[in-house]
Amino acid sequence: MPLSLLEPHITIKSHRAVTIWLQGTDHLRRVEILSPAKINLHLEVGAVRNDGFHEIQSLFQAVSLYDRMEWTLTDRQGECLISGDFPCLAEDNLIYKAVGLFRDATGFKEGVSVSVDKKIPHEAGLGGGSSNGAAALKAMAALSGISFSFEKMVEMAASLGSDVPFFFYGAAAAVSGRGEIVETIPARTDFSVILVKPDSLGISTADAYRAVDRYLEDENNVQSVLTKEDMIKLYRELSPAEWPFRNSFFETYKNQYKPLEFIFNLLYDSGAVFAGLSGSGSAVFGLFLSVEKAHIAESHLRSHFPFTERIKPLDSILPANVL
């Protein structure tokens, strides 16, 4: 039977219905999925909640930087083989955790092997691990032929990590709570993106949040707050050159990590109309209204930082189709 995990009767808080599920036979043997990165155009981090998570207010935008994942079934039940350039043990990988979560929920025991061509850098704030976790749930649904409701899949995604649910929605979204509250909005695609990550700098998410906590303890560090409604309105109606968006992490440690400020200055000097830190860093992005200026900036930035990519904002998160 074809997979149809997003049933028409399900209501999603969204400005546009987005179908993101695999469709295929009831038992595929091989699946390939593109797992996209995201950038945070705006990110406010609040105090720690009672459950230990931080309250956030953020604007996510999916972009055309992908990890390519190839999934196959194996003959050994319970097996989960993962190959790729990962900085952690397999058991700590969100792909591995997603496979285990899906098996616990369904009883599906067939072995799987996944090969990941990693293009999204680690410790960059680009959501690579979260995107991989979401893609793993989609792949397991396709390989098993087992259908879940959209709500159930998002619930499973949220148990993997705060940013994972976003990758089940549209390409742009207002994200709040600890990251599990996602409201999709029509995506802007009227700009080019130059993405830069300094080779020598990786910032762990845990360290970043500890730095924010210390920053917020100082009463002199007052943060301006945008409501979700204002954030969406500004995103939709203003030119990127006029966006007042910011990132709490950058404000916290911009003086500590000098390469970040250097990249910001290079981007603006090269014609960017807006620049920001993605997530907790260390990737920095610049937005360009001119494709020609983006081309020139790409060459200029790459002479300083080898990981420099010219990418595009996505207008939808690609269906997890068999490629």
Secondary structure as a PSIPRED ss2 file (coil, helix, strand):
# PSIPRED VFORMAT (PSIPRED V4.0)

   1 M C   1.000  0.000  0.000
   2 P C   1.000  0.000  0.000
   3 L C   1.000  0.000  0.000
   4 S C   1.000  0.000  0.000
   5 L C   1.000  0.000  0.000
   6 L C   1.000  0.000  0.000
   7 E C   1.000  0.000  0.000
   8 P C   1.000  0.000  0.000
   9 H C   1.000  0.000  0.000
  10 I C   1.000  0.000  0.000
  11 T C   1.000  0.000  0.000
  12 I C   1.000  0.000  0.000
  13 K C   1.000  0.000  0.000
  14 S E   0.000  0.000  1.000
  15 H C   1.000  0.000  0.000
  16 R C   1.000  0.000  0.000
  17 A C   1.000  0.000  0.000
  18 V C   1.000  0.000  0.000
  19 T C   1.000  0.000  0.000
  20 I C   1.000  0.000  0.000
  21 W C   1.000  0.000  0.000
  22 L C   1.000  0.000  0.000
  23 Q C   1.000  0.000  0.000
  24 G C   1.000  0.000  0.000
  25 T C   1.000  0.000  0.000
  26 D C   1.000  0.000  0.000
  27 H C   1.000  0.000  0.000
  28 L C   1.000  0.000  0.000
  29 R C   1.000  0.000  0.000
  30 R E   0.000  0.000  1.000
  31 V E   0.000  0.000  1.000
  32 E E   0.000  0.000  1.000
  33 I E   0.000  0.000  1.000
  34 L E   0.000  0.000  1.000
  35 S E   0.000  0.000  1.000
  36 P E   0.000  0.000  1.000
  37 A E   0.000  0.000  1.000
  38 K E   0.000  0.000  1.000
  39 I E   0.000  0.000  1.000
  40 N E   0.000  0.000  1.000
  41 L E   0.000  0.000  1.000
  42 H E   0.000  0.000  1.000
  43 L E   0.000  0.000  1.000
  44 E E   0.000  0.000  1.000
  45 V E   0.000  0.000  1.000
  46 G E   0.000  0.000  1.000
  47 A E   0.000  0.000  1.000
  48 V E   0.000  0.000  1.000
  49 R C   1.000  0.000  0.000
  50 N C   1.000  0.000  0.000
  51 D C   1.000  0.000  0.000
  52 G C   1.000  0.000  0.000
  53 F C   1.000  0.000  0.000
  54 H E   0.000  0.000  1.000
  55 E E   0.000  0.000  1.000
  56 I E   0.000  0.000  1.000
  57 Q E   0.000  0.000  1.000
  58 S E   0.000  0.000  1.000
  59 L E   0.000  0.000  1.000
  60 F E   0.000  0.000  1.000
  61 Q E   0.000  0.000  1.000
  62 A E   0.000  0.000  1.000
  63 V E   0.000  0.000  1.000
  64 S E   0.000  0.000  1.000
  65 L E   0.000  0.000  1.000
  66 Y E   0.000  0.000  1.000
  67 D E   0.000  0.000  1.000
  68 R E   0.000  0.000  1.000
  69 M E   0.000  0.000  1.000
  70 E E   0.000  0.000  1.000
  71 W E   0.000  0.000  1.000
  72 T E   0.000  0.000  1.000
  73 L E   0.000  0.000  1.000
  74 T E   0.000  0.000  1.000
  75 D C   1.000  0.000  0.000
  76 R C   1.000  0.000  0.000
  77 Q C   1.000  0.000  0.000
  78 G C   1.000  0.000  0.000
  79 E C   1.000  0.000  0.000
  80 C E   0.000  0.000  1.000
  81 L E   0.000  0.000  1.000
  82 I E   0.000  0.000  1.000
  83 S E   0.000  0.000  1.000
  84 G C   1.000  0.000  0.000
  85 D C   1.000  0.000  0.000
  86 F C   1.000  0.000  0.000
  87 P C   1.000  0.000  0.000
  88 C C   1.000  0.000  0.000
  89 L C   1.000  0.000  0.000
  90 A H   0.000  1.000  0.000
  91 E H   0.000  1.000  0.000
  92 D H   0.000  1.000  0.000
  93 N C   1.000  0.000  0.000
  94 L H   0.000  1.000  0.000
  95 I H   0.000  1.000  0.000
  96 Y H   0.000  1.000  0.000
  97 K H   0.000  1.000  0.000
  98 A H   0.000  1.000  0.000
  99 V H   0.000  1.000  0.000
 100 G H   0.000  1.000  0.000
 101 L H   0.000  1.000  0.000
 102 F H   0.000  1.000  0.000
 103 R H   0.000  1.000  0.000
 104 D H   0.000  1.000  0.000
 105 A H   0.000  1.000  0.000
 106 T H   0.000  1.000  0.000
 107 G C   1.000  0.000  0.000
 108 F C   1.000  0.000  0.000
 109 K C   1.000  0.000  0.000
 110 E C   1.000  0.000  0.000
 111 G E   0.000  0.000  1.000
 112 V E   0.000  0.000  1.000
 113 S E   0.000  0.000  1.000
 114 V E   0.000  0.000  1.000
 115 S E   0.000  0.000  1.000
 116 V E   0.000  0.000  1.000
 117 D E   0.000  0.000  1.000
 118 K C   1.000  0.000  0.000
 119 K C   1.000  0.000  0.000
 120 I C   1.000  0.000  0.000
 121 P C   1.000  0.000  0.000
 122 H C   1.000  0.000  0.000
 123 E C   1.000  0.000  0.000
 124 A C   1.000  0.000  0.000
 125 G C   1.000  0.000  0.000
 126 L C   1.000  0.000  0.000
 127 G C   1.000  0.000  0.000
 128 G H   0.000  1.000  0.000
 129 G H   0.000  1.000  0.000
 130 S H   0.000  1.000  0.000
 131 S H   0.000  1.000  0.000
 132 N H   0.000  1.000  0.000
 133 G H   0.000  1.000  0.000
 134 A H   0.000  1.000  0.000
 135 A H   0.000  1.000  0.000
 136 A H   0.000  1.000  0.000
 137 L H   0.000  1.000  0.000
 138 K H   0.000  1.000  0.000
 139 A H   0.000  1.000  0.000
 140 M H   0.000  1.000  0.000
 141 A H   0.000  1.000  0.000
 142 A H   0.000  1.000  0.000
 143 L H   0.000  1.000  0.000
 144 S H   0.000  1.000  0.000
 145 G C   1.000  0.000  0.000
 146 I C   1.000  0.000  0.000
 147 S C   1.000  0.000  0.000
 148 F C   1.000  0.000  0.000
 149 S C   1.000  0.000  0.000
 150 F H   0.000  1.000  0.000
 151 E H   0.000  1.000  0.000
 152 K H   0.000  1.000  0.000
 153 M H   0.000  1.000  0.000
 154 V H   0.000  1.000  0.000
 155 E H   0.000  1.000  0.000
 156 M H   0.000  1.000  0.000
 157 A H   0.000  1.000  0.000
 158 A H   0.000  1.000  0.000
 159 S H   0.000  1.000  0.000
 160 L H   0.000  1.000  0.000
 161 G C   1.000  0.000  0.000
 162 S C   1.000  0.000  0.000
 163 D C   1.000  0.000  0.000
 164 V H   0.000  1.000  0.000
 165 P H   0.000  1.000  0.000
 166 F H   0.000  1.000  0.000
 167 F H   0.000  1.000  0.000
 168 F H   0.000  1.000  0.000
 169 Y C   1.000  0.000  0.000
 170 G C   1.000  0.000  0.000
 171 A C   1.000  0.000  0.000
 172 A E   0.000  0.000  1.000
 173 A E   0.000  0.000  1.000
 174 A E   0.000  0.000  1.000
 175 V E   0.000  0.000  1.000
 176 S E   0.000  0.000  1.000
 177 G E   0.000  0.000  1.000
 178 R C   1.000  0.000  0.000
 179 G C   1.000  0.000  0.000
 180 E C   1.000  0.000  0.000
 181 I E   0.000  0.000  1.000
 182 V E   0.000  0.000  1.000
 183 E E   0.000  0.000  1.000
 184 T E   0.000  0.000  1.000
 185 I C   1.000  0.000  0.000
 186 P C   1.000  0.000  0.000
 187 A C   1.000  0.000  0.000
 188 R C   1.000  0.000  0.000
 189 T C   1.000  0.000  0.000
 190 D C   1.000  0.000  0.000
 191 F C   1.000  0.000  0.000
 192 S E   0.000  0.000  1.000
 193 V E   0.000  0.000  1.000
 194 I E   0.000  0.000  1.000
 195 L E   0.000  0.000  1.000
 196 V E   0.000  0.000  1.000
 197 K C   1.000  0.000  0.000
 198 P C   1.000  0.000  0.000
 199 D C   1.000  0.000  0.000
 200 S C   1.000  0.000  0.000
 201 L C   1.000  0.000  0.000
 202 G C   1.000  0.000  0.000
 203 I C   1.000  0.000  0.000
 204 S C   1.000  0.000  0.000
 205 T H   0.000  1.000  0.000
 206 A H   0.000  1.000  0.000
 207 D H   0.000  1.000  0.000
 208 A H   0.000  1.000  0.000
 209 Y H   0.000  1.000  0.000
 210 R H   0.000  1.000  0.000
 211 A H   0.000  1.000  0.000
 212 V H   0.000  1.000  0.000
 213 D H   0.000  1.000  0.000
 214 R H   0.000  1.000  0.000
 215 Y H   0.000  1.000  0.000
 216 L H   0.000  1.000  0.000
 217 E H   0.000  1.000  0.000
 218 D C   1.000  0.000  0.000
 219 E C   1.000  0.000  0.000
 220 N C   1.000  0.000  0.000
 221 N C   1.000  0.000  0.000
 222 V C   1.000  0.000  0.000
 223 Q C   1.000  0.000  0.000
 224 S C   1.000  0.000  0.000
 225 V C   1.000  0.000  0.000
 226 L C   1.000  0.000  0.000
 227 T C   1.000  0.000  0.000
 228 K H   0.000  1.000  0.000
 229 E H   0.000  1.000  0.000
 230 D H   0.000  1.000  0.000
 231 M H   0.000  1.000  0.000
 232 I H   0.000  1.000  0.000
 233 K H   0.000  1.000  0.000
 234 L H   0.000  1.000  0.000
 235 Y H   0.000  1.000  0.000
 236 R H   0.000  1.000  0.000
 237 E H   0.000  1.000  0.000
 238 L C   1.000  0.000  0.000
 239 S C   1.000  0.000  0.000
 240 P H   0.000  1.000  0.000
 241 A H   0.000  1.000  0.000
 242 E H   0.000  1.000  0.000
 243 W C   1.000  0.000  0.000
 244 P C   1.000  0.000  0.000
 245 F C   1.000  0.000  0.000
 246 R C   1.000  0.000  0.000
 247 N E   0.000  0.000  1.000
 248 S H   0.000  1.000  0.000
 249 F H   0.000  1.000  0.000
 250 F H   0.000  1.000  0.000
 251 E H   0.000  1.000  0.000
 252 T H   0.000  1.000  0.000
 253 Y H   0.000  1.000  0.000
 254 K C   1.000  0.000  0.000
 255 N C   1.000  0.000  0.000
 256 Q C   1.000  0.000  0.000
 257 Y C   1.000  0.000  0.000
 258 K H   0.000  1.000  0.000
 259 P H   0.000  1.000  0.000
 260 L H   0.000  1.000  0.000
 261 E H   0.000  1.000  0.000
 262 F H   0.000  1.000  0.000
 263 I H   0.000  1.000  0.000
 264 F H   0.000  1.000  0.000
 265 N H   0.000  1.000  0.000
 266 L H   0.000  1.000  0.000
 267 L H   0.000  1.000  0.000
 268 Y H   0.000  1.000  0.000
 269 D H   0.000  1.000  0.000
 270 S C   1.000  0.000  0.000
 271 G C   1.000  0.000  0.000
 272 A C   1.000  0.000  0.000
 273 V C   1.000  0.000  0.000
 274 F E   0.000  0.000  1.000
 275 A E   0.000  0.000  1.000
 276 G E   0.000  0.000  1.000
 277 L E   0.000  0.000  1.000
 278 S C   1.000  0.000  0.000
 279 G C   1.000  0.000  0.000
 280 S C   1.000  0.000  0.000
 281 G C   1.000  0.000  0.000
 282 S C   1.000  0.000  0.000
 283 A C   1.000  0.000  0.000
 284 V E   0.000  0.000  1.000
 285 F E   0.000  0.000  1.000
 286 G E   0.000  0.000  1.000
 287 L E   0.000  0.000  1.000
 288 F E   0.000  0.000  1.000
 289 L C   1.000  0.000  0.000
 290 S C   1.000  0.000  0.000
 291 V H   0.000  1.000  0.000
 292 E H   0.000  1.000  0.000
 293 K H   0.000  1.000  0.000
 294 A H   0.000  1.000  0.000
 295 H H   0.000  1.000  0.000
 296 I H   0.000  1.000  0.000
 297 A H   0.000  1.000  0.000
 298 E H   0.000  1.000  0.000
 299 S H   0.000  1.000  0.000
 300 H H   0.000  1.000  0.000
 301 L H   0.000  1.000  0.000
 302 R H   0.000  1.000  0.000
 303 S C   1.000  0.000  0.000
 304 H C   1.000  0.000  0.000
 305 F C   1.000  0.000  0.000
 306 P C   1.000  0.000  0.000
 307 F C   1.000  0.000  0.000
 308 T E   0.000  0.000  1.000
 309 E E   0.000  0.000  1.000
 310 R E   0.000  0.000  1.000
 311 I E   0.000  0.000  1.000
 312 K C   1.000  0.000  0.000
 313 P E   0.000  0.000  1.000
 314 L C   1.000  0.000  0.000
 315 D C   1.000  0.000  0.000
 316 S C   1.000  0.000  0.000
 317 I C   1.000  0.000  0.000
 318 L C   1.000  0.000  0.000
 319 P C   1.000  0.000  0.000
 320 A C   1.000  0.000  0.000
 321 N C   1.000  0.000  0.000
 322 V C   1.000  0.000  0.000
 323 L C   1.000  0.000  0.000
